[in-house]
Amino acid sequence: MSLFPEVKNQLSTLGGAELLENVPLANYTRFSIGGPAAMLLDATEEAALIRGTEIVRTANVPYLVIGGGTNLIVSDDGFHGVVVRYSGRRLLQDSTTLEIESGALLQSAVDESIARGLRGLETMTGIPGFLGGAVYGNAGAYGHSTQELVTSVRMFDGSKIRVLTNEDCRFGYRESVFKTRKDWIILSARLQFTTADSAQLARTAQEIRAIRDAKYPPAMKCAGSIFKNLLVRNLPAEVVAQVPPNVIREGKVPSAWFLDQVEVKGMRKGDIQIATYHANLLYNDGHGKSSDLVSLIQEVKARVCERFGFQVEEEVQYVGF
Ligand SMILES: Cc1cc2nc3c(=O)[nH]c(=O)nc-3n(C[C@H](O)[C@H](O)[C@H](O)COP(=O)(O)OP(=O)(O)OC[C@H]3O[C@@H](n4cnc5c(N)ncnc54)[C@H](O)[C@@H]3O)c2cc1C
């Protein structure tokens, strides 16, 4: 019997979305970890995404919007509510601006912008996941991040569609207003580019892609970096004094440096492995469980805290804990 029969009835009649019950979230996360969601609404149309969330909110059923699931650690017990997945992926060009639905693969946006001779996203080639997830976490790489391109974000605040400016989004390093307003749903974003030679942009992207694929083999079950890097300005002076100056890049100390000092590379719990070549990369090396993943993360955090007196902070988002 369904846990939320009335909600199930309403969601199952929505056009532009498919309703699944008791779905293993492991199938929807790059970690391939996570117990079942009571229901999963897979919406391909914006109207279905909005109506679906209205239904679950009105019924007071817990819900969560996900994209590509590449930055999630989902509990082995799953999620006792409705997971809404959005894959609307229309992309509209207006001169040097692209308006992109949040369910588009970030890589599609990268590829499209390069093909159209638009500079700005090429360094983000190879970051998996959807555009909505990239806006949510202000994803970035190679010295650039999503916030540099976003001029506005259309979002649903639970009662109406609103348009936020870049400033309204309160972007910071792997931060945005959406991390503090988890009830807000990103529908689409408008990105502003400059023009450039398409072939040159493609070469830049290919070089970055080769480096990334060596670090994160495409089949690796992981979430990229587990921990955020540390902004020097937020670290205690006595900690900064211990960091060799050549380790600091763009005002940040890679969290991997701290992890290296406490010798976590190669650690393993169950099927969860810390890469031997990169301390900030934990991956599922078989049939990993989130309990082992979380326990390994706690162990790493405790070691850093004991040695340096501060906590490294997760970049990944937890679901169902
Ligand atoms: C191999 C690998 C390499 C990576 N490299 C990088 C990197 O270089 N730089 C980087 O920044 N990240 C990196 N990541 C992390 C991840 O790819 C990014 O954070 C990505 O932007 C997440 O997008 P997603 O669609 O998968 O989001 P999900 O994992 O599905 O969700 C992440 C969070 O966003 C929220 N969210 C998603 N969509 C919406 C929406 N429409 N409205 C509101 N909230 C939403 C979810 O609720 C969740 O809290 C890497 C991950 C992997 C696996």
The ligand as an SDF file (V2000), in Angstrom:
LIG
                    3D

 53 58  0  0  0  0  0  0  0  0999 V2000
   33.2720   12.9750  -11.1040 C   0  0  0  0  0  0  0  0  0  0  0  0
   32.7350   14.2450  -10.5200 C   0  0  0  0  0  0  0  0  0  0  0  0
   33.4310   15.4270  -10.6740 C   0  0  0  0  0  0  0  0  0  0  0  0
   32.9310   16.6240  -10.1750 C   0  0  0  0  0  0  0  0  0  0  0  0
   33.6350   17.7630  -10.3410 N   0  0  0  0  0  0  0  0  0  0  0  0
   33.1530   18.9290   -9.8930 C   0  0  0  0  0  0  0  0  0  0  0  0
   33.8580   20.1560  -10.1090 C   0  0  0  0  0  0  0  0  0  0  0  0
   34.9070   20.1800  -10.7310 O   0  0  0  0  0  0  0  0  0  0  0  0
   33.3130   21.3060   -9.6370 N   0  0  0  0  0  0  0  0  0  0  0  0
   32.1250   21.3080   -8.9660 C   0  0  0  0  0  0  0  0  0  0  0  0
   31.6720   22.3920   -8.5720 O   0  0  0  0  0  0  0  0  0  0  0  0
   31.4280   20.1750   -8.7370 N   0  0  0  0  0  0  0  0  0  0  0  0
   31.9150   18.9880   -9.1830 C   0  0  0  0  0  0  0  0  0  0  0  0
   31.2230   17.8320   -8.9520 N   0  0  0  0  0  0  0  0  0  0  0  0
   30.0020   17.8490   -8.1250 C   0  0  0  0  0  0  0  0  0  0  0  0
   28.6970   17.9070   -8.9600 C   0  0  0  0  0  0  0  0  0  0  0  0
   28.8910   17.4330  -10.2420 O   0  0  0  0  0  0  0  0  0  0  0  0
   28.1640   19.3140   -9.0320 C   0  0  0  0  0  0  0  0  0  0  0  0
   27.9040   19.7660   -7.7360 O   0  0  0  0  0  0  0  0  0  0  0  0
   26.8720   19.4000   -9.8630 C   0  0  0  0  0  0  0  0  0  0  0  0
   26.6460   20.7440  -10.1910 O   0  0  0  0  0  0  0  0  0  0  0  0
   25.6610   18.8100   -9.1780 C   0  0  0  0  0  0  0  0  0  0  0  0
   24.5790   18.7910  -10.1020 O   0  0  0  0  0  0  0  0  0  0  0  0
   23.4280   17.6820  -10.0260 P   0  0  0  0  0  0  0  0  0  0  0  0
   22.4230   17.9950  -11.0500 O   0  0  0  0  0  0  0  0  0  0  0  0
   24.0130   16.3250  -10.1000 O   0  0  0  0  0  0  0  0  0  0  0  0
   22.8390   17.9590   -8.5880 O   0  0  0  0  0  0  0  0  0  0  0  0
   22.2860   16.8840   -7.5300 P   0  0  0  0  0  0  0  0  0  0  0  0
   23.4250   16.0750   -7.0180 O   0  0  0  0  0  0  0  0  0  0  0  0
   21.1260   16.1700   -8.0990 O   0  0  0  0  0  0  0  0  0  0  0  0
   21.7880   17.8450   -6.3830 O   0  0  0  0  0  0  0  0  0  0  0  0
   22.7090   18.6360   -5.6550 C   0  0  0  0  0  0  0  0  0  0  0  0
   21.9140   19.6420   -4.8130 C   0  0  0  0  0  0  0  0  0  0  0  0
   21.2750   20.5690   -5.6850 O   0  0  0  0  0  0  0  0  0  0  0  0
   19.8820   20.6430   -5.3940 C   0  0  0  0  0  0  0  0  0  0  0  0
   19.1940   20.8580   -6.6670 N   0  0  0  0  0  0  0  0  0  0  0  0
   19.4070   20.1840   -7.8260 C   0  0  0  0  0  0  0  0  0  0  0  0
   18.5850   20.6580   -8.7950 N   0  0  0  0  0  0  0  0  0  0  0  0
   17.8430   21.6460   -8.2320 C   0  0  0  0  0  0  0  0  0  0  0  0
   16.8140   22.5120   -8.7090 C   0  0  0  0  0  0  0  0  0  0  0  0
   16.3620   22.4730   -9.9560 N   0  0  0  0  0  0  0  0  0  0  0  0
   16.2690   23.4030   -7.8250 N   0  0  0  0  0  0  0  0  0  0  0  0
   16.7080   23.4660   -6.5480 C   0  0  0  0  0  0  0  0  0  0  0  0
   17.6750   22.6670   -6.0430 N   0  0  0  0  0  0  0  0  0  0  0  0
   18.2320   21.7690   -6.8700 C   0  0  0  0  0  0  0  0  0  0  0  0
   19.5380   19.3080   -4.7610 C   0  0  0  0  0  0  0  0  0  0  0  0
   18.4190   19.4000   -3.9090 O   0  0  0  0  0  0  0  0  0  0  0  0
   20.8140   18.9920   -3.9930 C   0  0  0  0  0  0  0  0  0  0  0  0
   20.7880   19.5930   -2.7100 O   0  0  0  0  0  0  0  0  0  0  0  0
   31.7170   16.6160   -9.4490 C   0  0  0  0  0  0  0  0  0  0  0  0
   31.0060   15.4170   -9.2960 C   0  0  0  0  0  0  0  0  0  0  0  0
   31.5090   14.2420   -9.8280 C   0  0  0  0  0  0  0  0  0  0  0  0
   30.7360   12.9730   -9.6750 C   0  0  0  0  0  0  0  0  0  0  0  0
  1  2  1  0
  2  3  1  0
  2 52  2  0
  3  4  2  0
  4  5  1  0
  4 50  1  0
  5  6  2  0
  6  7  1  0
  6 13  1  0
  7  8  2  0
  7  9  1  0
  9 10  1  0
 10 11  2  0
 10 12  1  0
 12 13  2  0
 13 14  1  0
 14 15  1  0
 14 50  1  0
 15 16  1  0
 16 17  1  0
 16 18  1  0
 18 19  1  0
 18 20  1  0
 20 21  1  0
 20 22  1  0
 22 23  1  0
 23 24  1  0
 24 25  2  0
 24 26  1  0
 24 27  1  0
 27 28  1  0
 28 29  2  0
 28 30  1  0
 28 31  1  0
 31 32  1  0
 32 33  1  0
 33 34  1  0
 33 48  1  0
 34 35  1  0
 35 36  1  0
 35 46  1  0
 36 37  1  0
 36 45  1  0
 37 38  2  0
 38 39  1  0
 39 40  1  0
 39 45  2  0
 40 41  1  0
 40 42  2  0
 42 43  1  0
 43 44  2  0
 44 45  1  0
 46 47  1  0
 46 48  1  0
 48 49  1  0
 50 51  2  0
 51 52  1  0
 52 53  1  0
M  END
$$$$
